[in-house]
Amino acid sequence: MTSNVGQSYPYTSETEPDRAARIGALVGEREGLSDTLTAETTPLDANDRWWVWKCPTPACPGLLHVAGYAIDKHALFVVCDGTCAKTFLR
């Protein structure tokens, strides 16, 4: 499987409380992340579980957690909990 195809599939899933706690912790740890999420996302709807993906950044061991819906695009806005600390659209 090529890396592009492999990155399209979720790695695992997490419950809504786990997702919310992880995003809350990342917002508390990373300066400017709260402002980014406010400017670039809309709130999520009610779901019991959310997908989690492996970060595509080389050498980053992180996972991508859903933080909201992208404001201008039909996509999920995700945040890496790893060393790269990047955001992505999924």
C-alpha atoms as an extended CHARMM CRD file, in Angstrom:
* protein
*
        90  EXT
         1         1  MET       CA              0.0000000000        0.0000000000        0.0000000000  PROA      1               0.0000000000
         2         2  THR       CA              1.3840000000        3.3910000000       -0.9090000000  PROA      2               0.0000000000
         3         3  SER       CA              1.8090000000        5.9760000000        1.8260000000  PROA      3               0.0000000000
         4         4  ASN       CA             -0.8640000000        8.2410000000        0.3190000000  PROA      4               0.0000000000
         5         5  VAL       CA             -3.4190000000        5.4590000000        0.3450000000  PROA      5               0.0000000000
         6         6  GLY       CA             -2.3620000000        4.3020000000        3.8040000000  PROA      6               0.0000000000
         7         7  GLN       CA             -2.7780000000        7.7950000000        5.2280000000  PROA      7               0.0000000000
         8         8  SER       CA             -6.3730000000        7.9150000000        4.0280000000  PROA      8               0.0000000000
         9         9  TYR       CA             -7.4880000000        5.1620000000        6.3690000000  PROA      9               0.0000000000
        10        10  PRO       CA             -8.1050000000        5.7840000000       10.0610000000  PROA      10              0.0000000000
        11        11  TYR       CA             -5.6160000000        4.3110000000       12.5110000000  PROA      11              0.0000000000
        12        12  THR       CA             -8.1150000000        3.8170000000       15.3340000000  PROA      12              0.0000000000
        13        13  SER       CA            -11.0340000000        5.6050000000       16.9450000000  PROA      13              0.0000000000
        14        14  GLU       CA            -11.6760000000        7.2780000000       20.2760000000  PROA      14              0.0000000000
        15        15  THR       CA            -14.7490000000        8.1080000000       22.3310000000  PROA      15              0.0000000000
        16        16  GLU       CA            -16.0940000000       11.6420000000       22.3640000000  PROA      16              0.0000000000
        17        17  PRO       CA            -14.9640000000       12.2190000000       25.9880000000  PROA      17              0.0000000000
        18        18  ASP       CA            -11.4400000000       10.9850000000       25.1290000000  PROA      18              0.0000000000
        19        19  ARG       CA            -11.3060000000       13.1770000000       22.0190000000  PROA      19              0.0000000000
        20        20  ALA       CA            -12.4980000000       16.2520000000       23.8920000000  PROA      20              0.0000000000
        21        21  ALA       CA            -10.0050000000       15.6630000000       26.7190000000  PROA      21              0.0000000000
        22        22  ARG       CA             -7.0980000000       15.2240000000       24.3020000000  PROA      22              0.0000000000
        23        23  ILE       CA             -7.9570000000       18.3810000000       22.3440000000  PROA      23              0.0000000000
        24        24  GLY       CA             -8.4230000000       20.2820000000       25.6150000000  PROA      24              0.0000000000
        25        25  ALA       CA             -4.9890000000       19.1770000000       26.7990000000  PROA      25              0.0000000000
        26        26  LEU       CA             -3.3780000000       20.1660000000       23.4850000000  PROA      26              0.0000000000
        27        27  VAL       CA             -5.0270000000       23.5990000000       23.6090000000  PROA      27              0.0000000000
        28        28  GLY       CA             -3.6230000000       24.0500000000       27.1260000000  PROA      28              0.0000000000
        29        29  GLU       CA             -0.1170000000       22.9690000000       26.0700000000  PROA      29              0.0000000000
        30        30  ARG       CA              0.2570000000       24.8140000000       22.7560000000  PROA      30              0.0000000000
        31        31  GLU       CA              0.3550000000       28.5520000000       22.4900000000  PROA      31              0.0000000000
        32        32  GLY       CA             -1.8980000000       29.8560000000       19.7470000000  PROA      32              0.0000000000
        33        33  LEU       CA             -3.7980000000       26.6100000000       19.1530000000  PROA      33              0.0000000000
        34        34  SER       CA             -6.9700000000       27.9800000000       20.7440000000  PROA      34              0.0000000000
        35        35  ASP       CA             -6.8650000000       31.0010000000       18.4210000000  PROA      35              0.0000000000
        36        36  THR       CA             -6.2730000000       28.7560000000       15.4050000000  PROA      36              0.0000000000
        37        37  LEU       CA             -9.2170000000       26.5230000000       16.2750000000  PROA      37              0.0000000000
        38        38  THR       CA            -11.4760000000       29.5320000000       16.8680000000  PROA      38              0.0000000000
        39        39  ALA       CA            -10.5170000000       31.0790000000       13.5250000000  PROA      39              0.0000000000
        40        40  GLU       CA            -10.5140000000       27.9400000000       11.3850000000  PROA      40              0.0000000000
        41        41  THR       CA            -13.1560000000       25.5620000000       12.7650000000  PROA      41              0.0000000000
        42        42  THR       CA            -16.8120000000       25.1970000000       13.5910000000  PROA      42              0.0000000000
        43        43  PRO       CA            -18.0580000000       22.9630000000       16.4250000000  PROA      43              0.0000000000
        44        44  LEU       CA            -18.5420000000       19.2540000000       15.9280000000  PROA      44              0.0000000000
        45        45  ASP       CA            -21.9110000000       17.5770000000       15.9630000000  PROA      45              0.0000000000
        46        46  ALA       CA            -22.8220000000       14.8660000000       18.4420000000  PROA      46              0.0000000000
        47        47  ASN       CA            -21.0170000000       11.5680000000       17.8070000000  PROA      47              0.0000000000
        48        48  ASP       CA            -20.1190000000        8.7600000000       20.1790000000  PROA      48              0.0000000000
        49        49  ARG       CA            -16.7800000000        8.0440000000       18.4690000000  PROA      49              0.0000000000
        50        50  TRP       CA            -14.3190000000        9.8910000000       16.2320000000  PROA      50              0.0000000000
        51        51  TRP       CA            -11.5990000000        8.5840000000       13.9240000000  PROA      51              0.0000000000
        52        52  VAL       CA             -7.9200000000        9.0130000000       14.7610000000  PROA      52              0.0000000000
        53        53  TRP       CA             -5.2000000000        8.9500000000       12.0820000000  PROA      53              0.0000000000
        54        54  LYS       CA             -1.4260000000        8.4650000000       12.1700000000  PROA      54              0.0000000000
        55        55  CYS       CA              0.4130000000       11.7350000000       11.5310000000  PROA      55              0.0000000000
        56        56  PRO       CA              1.8450000000       11.8260000000        7.9780000000  PROA      56              0.0000000000
        57        57  THR       CA              4.8490000000       13.9560000000        9.0020000000  PROA      57              0.0000000000
        58        58  PRO       CA              8.0540000000       11.9010000000        8.6380000000  PROA      58              0.0000000000
        59        59  ALA       CA              9.5050000000       10.8000000000       12.0040000000  PROA      59              0.0000000000
        60        60  CYS       CA              6.5350000000       12.1770000000       13.9700000000  PROA      60              0.0000000000
        61        61  PRO       CA              5.0440000000        9.5110000000       16.2330000000  PROA      61              0.0000000000
        62        62  GLY       CA              1.8340000000       11.4880000000       16.7750000000  PROA      62              0.0000000000
        63        63  LEU       CA             -1.8130000000       10.8070000000       16.1350000000  PROA      63              0.0000000000
        64        64  LEU       CA             -4.3050000000       13.2130000000       14.5720000000  PROA      64              0.0000000000
        65        65  HSD       CA             -7.3540000000       14.0240000000       16.7320000000  PROA      65              0.0000000000
        66        66  VAL       CA            -10.5000000000       15.7350000000       15.4190000000  PROA      66              0.0000000000
        67        67  ALA       CA            -10.7940000000       19.3040000000       16.7040000000  PROA      67              0.0000000000
        68        68  GLY       CA            -13.7200000000       20.5890000000       14.6160000000  PROA      68              0.0000000000
        69        69  TYR       CA            -15.0500000000       21.0450000000       11.1220000000  PROA      69              0.0000000000
        70        70  ALA       CA            -13.0240000000       23.2420000000        8.7820000000  PROA      70              0.0000000000
        71        71  ILE       CA            -14.8050000000       26.5670000000        8.2560000000  PROA      71              0.0000000000
        72        72  ASP       CA            -14.2820000000       26.9440000000        4.5010000000  PROA      72              0.0000000000
        73        73  LYS       CA            -13.8640000000       23.3500000000        3.3730000000  PROA      73              0.0000000000
        74        74  HSD       CA            -15.7940000000       20.1060000000        3.6410000000  PROA      74              0.0000000000
        75        75  ALA       CA            -13.2600000000       18.4580000000        5.9490000000  PROA      75              0.0000000000
        76        76  LEU       CA            -12.3850000000       17.6010000000        9.5120000000  PROA      76              0.0000000000
        77        77  PHE       CA             -9.7680000000       19.8330000000       11.1350000000  PROA      77              0.0000000000
        78        78  VAL       CA             -7.3310000000       17.6250000000       13.0520000000  PROA      78              0.0000000000
        79        79  VAL       CA             -4.4580000000       18.3360000000       15.4400000000  PROA      79              0.0000000000
        80        80  CYS       CA             -1.3340000000       16.1980000000       15.8300000000  PROA      80              0.0000000000
        81        81  ASP       CA             -0.4670000000       15.2770000000       19.4080000000  PROA      81              0.0000000000
        82        82  GLY       CA              3.1190000000       14.4110000000       18.4360000000  PROA      82              0.0000000000
        83        83  THR       CA              6.3710000000       16.2700000000       18.0360000000  PROA      83              0.0000000000
        84        84  CYS       CA              5.4370000000       18.0780000000       14.8060000000  PROA      84              0.0000000000
        85        85  ALA       CA              2.4040000000       19.7830000000       16.4650000000  PROA      85              0.0000000000
        86        86  LYS       CA              0.8450000000       20.4480000000       13.0460000000  PROA      86              0.0000000000
        87        87  THR       CA             -2.7860000000       20.7500000000       12.0300000000  PROA      87              0.0000000000
        88        88  PHE       CA             -4.3140000000       19.0870000000        8.9750000000  PROA      88              0.0000000000
        89        89  LEU       CA             -7.5770000000       18.7500000000        7.0870000000  PROA      89              0.0000000000
        90        90  ARG       CA             -8.9080000000       15.2050000000        6.7290000000  PROA      90              0.0000000000
